[in-house]
Amino acid sequence: MILLSLLLFILVLGEGNFLCQLQGLTQPPELTQDGDLVIGGIFSFRTGQDYVTNTFQTIPEFRKCKNFNFREFIFAQTMIFAINEINKNPKMLPNVKLGYKIYDNCGTMDILRAALALVSGQNRELSEESCTETVQAILGHSGSSPTIALAQVVGRFQIPVISHFATCACLSNRNEYPTFFRTIPSDYYQSRALAKLVKHFGWSWVGALAVNNEYGFSGMAAFIKAAQEYGVCIEYSEAFSSSDPPSRLQRITEIIKQSTSKVIMAFMSHREIKLLATELYQHNITGLQWIGSDAWITDLSLTDIKGHKILVGSLGFTVPTAKIPGLEEYLRQLDPSQFPNSRFVQEFWEEVFDCSLNETVNTQRQPCSGYESLQNVESQFTDVSELRFTKNVYKSVYAVAHALDNLIKCDNGQQLFSSGSCIDPKQIQPWQVFRYLNTVNFTTEEGERVYFNKNGDIPARYELVNLQYSIQGIMEGRTIGKTQTELYLCVQEVPLSVCSERCLPGTHKVLQKGKPVCCYDCIPCPEGEISNVTDSVACVKCPPAYWSNKQRDACIPKEIEFLAYDEILGLVLVVFSLLGVFLTMVTTLVFYCHRETPLVRANNSELSFLLLFSLTLCFLCALTFIGRPSEWSCKLRHTAFGITFVLCISCVLGKTIVVLMAFKATLPGSNVMKWFGPLQQRFSVLAFALIQMLICTLWLTISPPFPFMNFLLYKDRIILECDTGTALGFCAVLGYIGLLAILCFAIAFLARKLPDNFNEAKFITFSMLIFCAVWITFIPAYVSSPGKFTVAVEIFAILASSFGLLFCIFLPKCYVILFRPEQNTKKHIMGKTSNYDINSCTSLKSTRLKLMIN
C-alpha cells in the first residue's frame, strides 16, 4: 500500500500537476475587492456571544454573534476608504491596484479561523503555478487576546500583522510575535500613565480588575508594579471574562461591595465593563470612581446598558483624537448595493432604517423603498467627531502601502534580486513586506510622524478623557488633558480612596501589622523630633539648640535659662543681697558714730570696720551671680567671691588672734601684744588676701571660667551657666576659704571661756560654726541642684554665711551700743561678769583689758 501511494505521488510530480489541498471548512470574507496586491482585515461587527463550553469531541462550529458594534464596522469602512484613496493616488503604487479581504468574526476561535483563511485562501485546490492566495498583510484585530492568537500563528508564515487597537505589552515580544506591528501605543505606557493619574489624585488605596486573558493580566501587572513605585496600594486584584459563568461575576461584585477602596482600575474590554456595570447597578453599588483602559473608556456603546450611570465620571487615557478628510462623506454614501454579498451590510441597513431588504426573510418590518440614504441620518456610524482608533486603521493601511511602494520602487537602494532589478509586483511575498515595514517612516497630513521601533511599536501619545453625557444624552469621553502637559481636570468632586487618613505634620506613619504599606497609624512625633510634611515616614530630630513645638511640626529655638533679675527667685535673692548691704552700712554707721566708746575700741575697731567693708563686698558679690552669664561676669563672680570671703575671714581671724593673745598672757606687763599689734594685724589680713589673689590669678591664667550652654541637663531648654574652667581652681579657692574658716573656728574655740562681759570669741565661734555648716551643706546641694538652682544655692550660701557673720559678731554689740548704753562703759567691761569667784585673776584680766582699750 505504501509503495502504491509513493508511485502515485511520483506520477503526479512527473506530470507537473501537483496540487495544494485546503484542509477544513472554508469561510468567505464579509467584504472583498480584487486587486494586484491584497490586504486582509479582521474585525468584529458583532461582539456578543452566548456562553458555550466546547468539548472538542467534534469540530467546533461557527458561533453566532449578536449585538451590533458600529465602531468595528467603521474600522472596516475606514480600511476600504484608505485603500480606495491609495488606488486613486498616482504617486503611490502606480499601476498597482490594492484589494482587500475583510472578515467579520467574533470570538478568538473564529477570529483565528479567519486569519488562517487569509493565509490559505478560499480555493480548496491550487495548481503548482498558483499555489497560494496569501494576503500581503493582515490588519486587526481590535482585541489583544485574538491578536495574540493569530499573531503567533500567522507570524510563523512571515506574514505581517498590524493592529490598530491591540495594546497588550506582551505583543512587543519579537520572539513570540516576530511579524507584529501596531499603530497604537503599548499598554506598558498606558499602565504607567494610569498609575501616575491615581497618584495625582492622592488615591493610595485602589482595587484592580482585569479581563481574564493576556491583555488584562499584562496590563494589570504593569499597573500594579507602577502603582507600587508611586506608593499606591492595591486592596484586591481580580480577573474575569465575559465568557465566564455568572458565579464568577457575582463573586467579584461581592468583593467590591465589601471593600473599603472607592477607586477601581478596570483593565478590560467594553464587553466585561458592561457586564460588571450592569451587575453593580442591580446591587445598587454606587459612589465608585472608575479608572479605565482605552479598550472601553471611549466606547459609545456603553450608553446602551442600564447601569451606564455608574461609569459617568470615569477617567482614562486614550489615543489622541484625529480627523480623516473625506471619511464622513464616504460613510454617508454607503449603500447595500456596494456590497451585495455582505449579509452584515444588509442587516446594518435594516437596523438603521427599520425596514426589510428581503421580505421573505424578515416579515416583521416594512420593505425598504430604495430611497433610503445615510446623508441625513445622524448615528454612531456617521459620527466622525472623534476619530481616535479609526485613525489608527487609516495609518495601518498607509503603513502597508508605503512598505509596498518602497518595495516596488527599490527605495533605500535595496534590491531583492541578484540581477539588480526591482521586484515584480506580482511576485511580492509577505516576508518582503514585513522587511520593508520595519523601515517605514512617513508623515500624515496632520503632521504626525509614523514609524515603528524594533519591537513594532509606535511612540506613545495619549489624551486624558472623562466620561460625561453629551447634549444628545450619549455618554462620551471628553478630552481634559494630554500627556507631557499639565492636566486640566474637570472632575467635580474627587472621592477619597485611602486605607488610612493622611498623617498630618507632627506625626509619622507606623505600618499596621499584616497589612499593605498604605495601611498605617499616625503616631505623634516624640519630644525633640518633628515632621513638617504630610505622610512623613519618620520624624527628624531637631538640632541641639532647637526643640519641637507643641504641634511637633517645627523646630523652635530652645529657651535659654539662667537666673535672671526679673524672675521671682532672682528678685528675692537681690532683695536679700541689698538688705545685707543695707544692714552692713547701718552697722558701720553705728560703729562709726560710737567709735570712741569702750565697746567699739575693745573690739578692735580697725578690724571691725575692715570686716564690715568686706561683708559689704560679700553681699554685693552675690549680685554678680544673677543675670545672663558672660565672659567677664563668669570671671568676676568666682574671683570676687573668693577674694572678698578670704578678706572677711582674715579679719575675723585677726580679731580672734587678738582676743586670744590678750587673754592668754600669763604675767602682768608681758609684751606679747607688741608682736601682734595693729601693723601685724594689717599685714596678716593682707597676706591672707594676697594668697587668695595669687590662686585666683593662676586660675584665670590657666583655665578661667567661661559661659557654657548645657544641653544635657534638660531636653527642652538650654541652661546657660558659668563653667569653672578647671575644677582644681574652683576647689583651691573654696579650700583656702575653708582652711581659714576652720583655723578661725579653732582659735575662737580656745578663747570661748573668756569673761562674759568681753567674750567676743564666743560670738566668733558661733559665727564660724554657722559659716562652716553652711558651706559644708553647700557642697552636696550645689552638686545635686539642677540648672539655675545651682547658682541660687551658691548665692544662698554666700548670703547665709555673710548674714551669719554680721549677726553673730555685730548684732550683740549694736544692741548694747543702742539699747544698753550703761554697759558700754570702761567700768562695766572691766567689772565682774559672773557669780562665781574670780578674785584671784581679777587684777590680771583688768590689766589686759586696759591694754586692749588703750
KEPA-652534 format. One line per 2 residues: number of its first residue (from 1); their letters; for each residue x, y, z of C-alpha. Coordinates in steps of 0.5 Angstrom, whole numbers, plus 500, padded with zeros to 3 digits. Each point is the difference from the previous one (the first is absolute). Example, Ala and Ser with C-alpha at 12.3 -4.5 7.8 and 13.67 -1.06 7.14 Angstrom:
1) as) 525/491/516  502/507/498
This chain:
1) mi) 500/500/500  506/505/502
3) ll) 503/498/493  494/502/496
5) sl) 499/506/504  507/502/498
7) ll) 499/498/493  494/504/499
9) fi) 504/506/503  506/500/495
11) lv) 495/499/494  497/507/503
13) lg) 506/503/500  502/498/494
15) eg) 494/503/496  501/507/504
17) nf) 493/499/502  502/501/508
19) lc) 494/503/504  500/503/506
21) ql) 493/498/504  497/504/505
23) qg) 498/497/507  494/501/504
25) lt) 494/505/498  500/506/496
27) qp) 497/507/502  499/505/495
29) pe) 502/507/502  495/505/502
31) lt) 502/506/496  505/499/494
33) qd) 503/503/494  505/497/495
35) gd) 507/503/499  507/499/498
37) lv) 502/500/507  495/498/505
39) ig) 500/503/508  496/496/505
41) gi) 496/502/505  496/497/506
43) fs) 495/504/504  494/498/505
45) fr) 494/504/497  496/496/506
47) tg) 503/499/506  496/496/505
49) qd) 499/492/500  497/495/505
51) yv) 504/497/505  502/493/497
53) tn) 505/495/502  503/496/494
55) tf) 501/492/502  505/500/493
57) qt) 497/493/499  498/503/493
59) ip) 502/506/496  497/506/503
61) ef) 495/503/496  500/508/499
63) rk) 497/504/505  494/504/499
65) ck) 502/507/502  495/506/503
67) nf) 500/507/501  502/505/495
69) nf) 507/503/501  499/507/496
71) re) 508/501/502  502/494/497
73) fi) 496/501/493  503/507/500
75) fa) 507/497/500  499/495/494
77) qt) 497/506/496  506/504/502
79) mi) 504/495/497  497/500/494
81) fa) 500/507/500  507/501/500
83) in) 501/494/495  496/504/495
85) ei) 503/506/502  507/497/498
87) nk) 498/497/494  498/507/498
89) np) 507/503/501  504/499/494
91) km) 506/502/504  499/494/505
93) lp) 501/492/497  499/503/493
95) nv) 497/494/495  498/496/506
97) kl) 493/499/503  499/498/507
99) gy) 495/496/502  497/497/507
101) ki) 497/495/503  496/501/507
103) yd) 498/495/504  494/501/506
105) nc) 501/495/505  499/501/508
107) gt) 504/495/505  507/498/500
109) md) 499/493/497  496/503/494
111) il) 505/506/499  506/495/500
113) ra) 496/496/494  499/507/496
115) al) 508/501/501  501/493/497
117) al) 495/501/494  504/507/499
119) vs) 507/496/500  497/494/496
121) gq) 495/503/495  493/497/498
123) nr) 501/495/495  501/493/502
125) el) 505/498/495  505/504/497
127) se) 505/499/494  507/500/500
129) es) 500/507/496  496/503/506
131) ct) 501/496/506  498/506/505
133) et) 495/505/501  503/503/506
135) vq) 499/508/501  506/504/501
137) ai) 498/503/507  494/499/505
139) lg) 497/506/503  497/498/507
141) hs) 497/498/505  498/505/505
143) gs) 500/496/506  507/498/503
145) sp) 498/492/501  498/499/493
147) ti) 506/504/497  505/496/505
149) al) 497/493/497  500/502/493
151) aq) 507/504/500  503/493/503
153) vv) 497/496/494  501/505/494
155) gr) 507/502/503  503/493/498
157) fq) 498/502/493  504/506/500
159) ip) 493/504/499  500/507/503
161) vi) 494/501/505  498/508/501
163) sh) 496/501/506  496/507/501
165) fa) 498/498/507  503/494/503
167) tc) 504/503/506  503/495/504
169) ac) 507/501/501  501/492/499
171) ls) 500/502/493  506/503/500
173) nr) 504/494/501  503/499/493
175) ne) 502/492/502  493/499/501
177) yp) 497/504/495  505/501/494
179) tf) 496/504/495  495/504/504
181) fr) 499/508/500  495/504/503
183) ti) 498/508/499  498/500/507
185) ps) 505/501/506  501/494/504
187) dy) 497/499/507  506/501/503
189) yq) 500/507/500  492/501/501
191) sr) 501/496/506  505/504/503
193) al) 496/506/498  494/498/504
195) ak) 504/498/506  503/508/500
197) lv) 493/502/499  498/496/506
199) kh) 506/503/504  498/507/497
201) fg) 493/500/504  503/497/506
203) ws) 497/493/500  504/496/503
205) wv) 495/494/501  497/497/494
207) ga) 497/494/497  502/497/494
209) la) 496/496/495  502/497/493
211) vn) 498/495/495  502/493/500
213) ne) 505/500/495  507/502/498
215) yg) 497/507/498  497/501/507
217) fs) 506/496/504  505/504/497
219) gm) 497/507/501  498/499/507
221) aa) 507/497/502  503/506/496
223) fi) 496/505/504  501/497/507
225) ka) 507/500/499  500/507/498
227) aq) 495/502/506  504/497/505
229) ey) 506/504/497  496/506/502
231) gv) 498/498/507  493/497/498
233) ci) 497/494/503  495/495/497
235) ey) 495/498/504  498/494/495
237) se) 501/498/493  495/495/497
239) af) 499/498/492  494/497/497
241) ss) 498/499/493  493/502/496
243) sd) 500/492/499  501/498/507
245) pp) 494/497/504  495/505/503
247) sr) 503/498/507  507/503/499
249) lq) 497/507/499  496/499/506
251) ri) 506/499/504  503/506/497
253) te) 494/504/502  500/498/507
255) ii) 508/502/501  498/507/497
257) kq) 495/500/505  504/498/506
259) st) 506/504/498  502/507/503
261) sk) 503/503/494  496/505/496
263) vi) 504/499/493  500/495/496
265) ma) 505/499/494  497/496/494
267) fm) 504/497/495  495/496/496
269) sh) 496/501/493  494/503/499
271) re) 496/493/501  503/499/507
273) ik) 499/507/503  492/500/497
275) ll) 499/493/504  503/503/506
277) at) 497/507/500  493/496/499
279) el) 501/495/506  503/506/504
281) yq) 493/504/498  496/494/502
283) hn) 503/500/507  500/508/501
285) it) 507/500/501  502/508/498
287) gl) 505/505/502  506/497/497
289) qw) 505/503/496  502/496/493
291) ig) 507/501/497  499/496/493
293) sd) 505/498/495  499/502/493
295) aw) 496/494/498  494/503/503
297) it) 501/507/502  497/503/494
299) dl) 496/494/497  493/504/498
301) sl) 496/493/501  501/501/508
303) td) 493/504/500  496/494/498
305) ik) 501/497/506  495/501/506
307) gh) 506/501/505  504/505/496
309) ki) 499/506/505  504/496/505
311) lv) 506/502/495  499/507/499
313) gs) 506/504/502  505/494/498
315) lg) 507/502/499  505/497/495
317) ft) 505/501/495  499/499/492
319) vp) 503/502/494  499/507/497
321) ta) 494/502/496  501/501/493
323) ki) 497/502/493  500/496/494
325) pg) 498/505/494  494/497/495
327) le) 498/494/505  494/503/502
329) ey) 497/500/493  503/493/498
331) lr) 496/497/506  494/504/498
333) ql) 500/497/493  500/493/503
335) dp) 494/496/496  499/493/501
337) sq) 501/499/492  507/502/501
339) fp) 501/493/504  494/495/497
341) ns) 504/494/503  500/503/507
343) rf) 495/498/505  502/504/505
345) vq) 499/507/496  493/498/498
347) ef) 499/499/508  503/506/501
349) we) 496/504/495  493/497/503
351) ev) 502/501/507  502/508/498
353) fd) 493/501/496  496/495/504
355) cs) 498/497/493  501/493/497
357) ln) 504/499/493  498/493/500
359) et) 492/499/501  501/492/500
361) vn) 505/500/506  497/506/504
363) tq) 493/501/500  499/504/506
365) rq) 503/506/497  497/504/494
367) pc) 504/499/494  505/505/498
369) sg) 498/506/495  507/500/497
371) ye) 501/508/501  503/499/507
373) sl) 506/504/501  505/501/505
375) qn) 501/507/498  495/503/505
377) ve) 501/495/505  504/501/507
379) sq) 502/494/503  506/497/503
381) ft) 502/497/494  500/507/496
383) dv) 503/504/506  508/502/499
385) se) 501/505/505  505/496/504
387) lr) 504/495/495  504/497/505
389) ft) 501/493/499  498/501/493
391) kn) 506/504/498  504/494/502
393) vy) 497/496/495  501/505/495
395) ks) 507/500/502  501/493/500
397) vy) 497/500/492  505/505/498
399) av) 506/497/504  499/493/496
401) ah) 499/505/494  507/503/501
403) al) 503/494/501  498/497/493
405) dn) 501/507/497  507/500/502
407) li) 501/492/499  498/501/492
409) kc) 504/507/500  506/496/503
411) dn) 501/506/505  505/501/504
413) gq) 505/496/495  497/493/502
415) ql) 500/495/494  497/494/501
417) fs) 503/496/494  507/498/498
419) sg) 498/503/493  500/507/504
421) sc) 493/501/497  494/502/504
423) id) 495/495/502  493/499/496
425) pk) 494/502/504  497/493/498
427) qi) 506/497/504  500/503/506
429) qp) 500/496/506  497/501/507
431) wq) 507/500/503  503/505/496
433) vf) 494/505/502  502/498/507
435) ry) 507/502/499  498/507/497
437) ln) 495/501/505  506/501/505
439) tv) 503/506/496  493/503/499
441) nf) 501/508/502  494/505/497
443) tt) 496/506/503  493/500/500
445) ee) 496/506/497  499/503/507
447) ge) 508/500/501  500/493/504
449) rv) 506/496/499  499/493/499
451) yf) 506/495/501  501/493/504
453) nk) 505/499/505  504/493/501
455) ng) 494/497/503  495/502/495
457) di) 497/506/505  499/507/498
459) pa) 501/506/505  495/501/506
461) ry) 496/506/500  494/500/504
463) el) 494/504/502  496/500/507
465) vn) 493/499/499  494/501/505
467) lq) 493/496/498  495/505/500
469) ys) 493/501/497  500/504/493
471) iq) 494/504/498  497/494/497
473) gi) 500/496/506  505/496/498
475) me) 506/498/505  506/502/496
477) gr) 508/501/502  501/508/501
479) ti) 508/502/499  502/503/506
481) gk) 508/500/500  505/497/496
483) tq) 507/496/502  506/504/501
485) te) 496/506/501  496/503/506
487) ly) 494/496/502  493/505/500
489) lc) 496/495/503  492/502/501
491) vq) 498/495/505  495/503/504
493) ev) 501/496/507  506/496/501
495) pl) 499/494/504  504/498/506
497) sv) 503/493/499  506/498/505
499) cs) 501/495/505  502/505/505
501) er) 499/507/501  506/504/498
503) cl) 505/502/506  500/507/501
505) pg) 506/504/502  502/498/507
507) th) 499/493/499  503/494/497
509) kv) 498/493/496  500/494/504
511) lq) 498/494/496  495/495/502
513) kg) 502/493/501  498/496/495
515) kp) 497/505/495  503/504/494
517) vc) 504/506/501  494/504/498
519) cy) 497/498/507  503/503/506
521) dc) 499/504/506  502/507/501
523) ip) 505/501/506  502/507/503
525) cp) 507/501/500  504/499/507
527) eg) 502/507/503  506/503/497
529) ei) 498/497/493  496/503/494
531) sn) 497/498/494  498/506/495
533) vt) 497/497/494  494/495/499
535) ds) 500/493/501  507/500/503
537) va) 503/493/501  505/502/505
539) cv) 501/506/505  506/504/500
541) kc) 504/502/506  501/508/501
543) pp) 507/503/500  503/500/507
545) ay) 498/508/501  493/498/498
547) ws) 494/497/503  493/498/497
549) nk) 494/504/501  493/497/503
551) qr) 498/498/493  506/497/498
553) da) 501/503/493  505/505/501
555) ci) 507/500/504  500/507/504
557) pk) 506/502/504  501/498/507
559) ei) 498/504/506  507/502/503
561) ef) 499/500/507  504/504/505
563) la) 499/503/507  497/507/498
565) yd) 498/506/504  493/500/497
567) ei) 498/494/503  498/499/507
569) lg) 506/495/502  505/505/498
571) lv) 496/506/502  499/497/507
573) lv) 508/499/500  501/507/498
575) vf) 496/503/506  503/496/505
577) sl) 507/502/497  498/507/500
579) lg) 497/499/507  507/497/502
581) vf) 504/506/497  495/505/504
583) lt) 501/497/507  507/500/499
585) mv) 500/507/498  496/501/506
587) tt) 504/496/505  506/504/497
589) lv) 497/507/501  498/498/508
591) fy) 507/498/501  503/506/497
593) ch) 495/504/504  503/497/506
595) re) 507/498/498  502/504/507
597) tp) 496/495/504  504/495/504
599) lv) 496/494/497  502/502/493
601) ra) 507/501/502  500/494/504
603) nn) 498/496/493  506/503/496
605) se) 496/505/496  505/500/494
607) ls) 499/493/499  493/500/501
609) fl) 499/506/495  504/496/495
611) ll) 496/494/502  493/504/498
613) fs) 503/502/494  502/493/498
615) lt) 493/498/502  497/505/495
617) lc) 504/498/495  498/493/501
619) fl) 492/502/500  502/504/493
621) ca) 504/494/497  493/496/501
623) lt) 497/504/494  506/498/495
625) fi) 497/493/500  493/503/498
627) gr) 499/502/492  502/497/494
629) ps) 507/497/500  505/503/496
631) ew) 508/499/500  501/506/504
633) sc) 495/498/505  502/493/501
635) kl) 507/502/501  498/505/505
637) rh) 495/497/504  504/494/502
639) ta) 506/504/502  497/506/503
641) fg) 496/494/505  507/497/501
643) it) 504/507/502  494/503/504
645) fv) 499/494/504  507/499/502
647) lc) 500/507/502  495/499/504
649) is) 502/494/503  507/503/501
651) cv) 497/506/504  496/495/505
653) lg) 507/496/500  504/506/502
655) kt) 494/502/505  500/493/503
657) iv) 508/500/501  500/507/503
659) vl) 495/498/506  504/493/501
661) ma) 506/503/501  498/506/504
663) fk) 497/495/505  505/494/500
665) at) 506/504/502  502/497/507
667) lp) 504/506/503  498/507/501
669) gs) 504/505/496  501/495/495
671) nv) 502/503/493  497/494/496
673) mk) 495/505/497  506/504/496
675) wf) 500/494/496  493/501/497
677) gp) 499/507/500  496/504/495
679) lq) 505/499/495  501/493/500
681) qr) 492/499/500  500/504/494
683) fs) 506/496/497  497/494/502
685) vl) 493/502/496  504/502/494
687) af) 504/494/500  494/495/500
689) al) 496/504/495  507/500/495
691) iq) 500/492/501  493/500/497
693) ml) 501/505/495  506/496/497
695) ic) 496/494/500  494/504/496
697) tl) 506/503/495  502/493/499
699) wl) 493/497/499  499/506/495
701) ti) 506/499/496  500/492/499
703) sp) 493/499/499  495/505/502
705) pf) 492/500/501  496/501/494
707) pf) 493/500/498  497/493/498
709) mn) 494/497/497  498/494/503
711) fl) 496/496/495  500/493/504
713) ly) 496/502/507  493/502/496
715) kd) 498/498/494  495/505/498
717) ri) 505/506/503  507/503/500
719) il) 503/501/507  505/506/499
721) ec) 505/499/505  507/502/502
723) dt) 505/494/499  505/501/505
725) gt) 505/498/495  504/495/505
727) al) 497/497/506  507/501/503
729) gf) 500/507/500  493/501/503
731) ca) 502/494/505  506/504/502
733) vl) 496/507/501  495/496/505
735) gy) 505/496/503  504/506/502
737) ig) 494/504/503  498/493/504
739) ll) 507/500/502  500/507/503
741) ai) 493/499/503  502/493/504
743) lc) 506/504/502  496/506/503
745) fa) 495/495/503  505/496/504
747) ia) 504/506/502  493/503/502
749) fl) 498/494/504  506/500/504
751) ar) 498/507/502  493/498/502
753) kl) 501/501/507  502/507/501
755) pd) 496/505/505  492/500/498
757) nf) 501/508/499  505/499/495
759) ne) 499/494/497  500/501/492
761) ak) 504/494/499  493/496/501
763) fi) 497/504/495  505/499/495
765) tf) 500/492/502  492/500/499
767) sm) 501/504/493  506/496/498
769) li) 495/494/501  495/502/496
771) fc) 505/502/495  502/493/499
773) av) 494/497/501  497/504/494
775) wi) 506/498/496  500/493/501
777) tf) 493/499/499  501/504/493
779) ip) 504/495/497  495/495/499
781) ay) 495/505/499  504/503/495
783) vs) 501/493/496  493/498/500
785) sp) 497/506/498  498/501/493
787) gk) 500/506/495  500/507/503
789) ft) 498/497/507  508/498/501
791) va) 501/508/499  495/501/505
793) ve) 503/495/505  506/504/499
795) if) 497/506/502  496/498/506
797) ai) 507/497/503  503/507/499
799) la) 494/504/503  499/495/505
801) ss) 508/500/502  500/507/500
803) fg) 494/501/504  503/496/505
805) ll) 506/504/501  496/506/500
807) fc) 495/498/505  504/496/505
809) if) 506/505/500  497/506/500
811) lp) 493/500/502  501/499/507
813) kc) 505/506/500  495/504/497
815) yv) 495/498/505  504/502/505
817) il) 502/507/497  493/502/498
819) fr) 496/497/506  504/499/505
821) pe) 505/506/501  501/499/507
823) qn) 504/493/498  504/504/495
825) tk) 505/503/506  507/498/501
827) kh) 498/498/507  495/495/498
829) im) 504/497/495  506/499/506
831) gk) 495/498/505  498/493/503
833) ts) 496/496/495  498/494/504
835) ny) 497/498/506  506/495/502
837) di) 507/502/503  505/503/495
839) ns) 503/505/505  507/496/499
841) ct) 500/502/493  496/507/500
843) sl) 506/504/500  504/497/495
845) ks) 494/500/495  499/507/501
847) tr) 507/502/498  499/496/494
849) lk) 493/504/498  504/506/501
851) lm) 505/498/495  494/499/495
853) in) 496/506/502  506/504/500
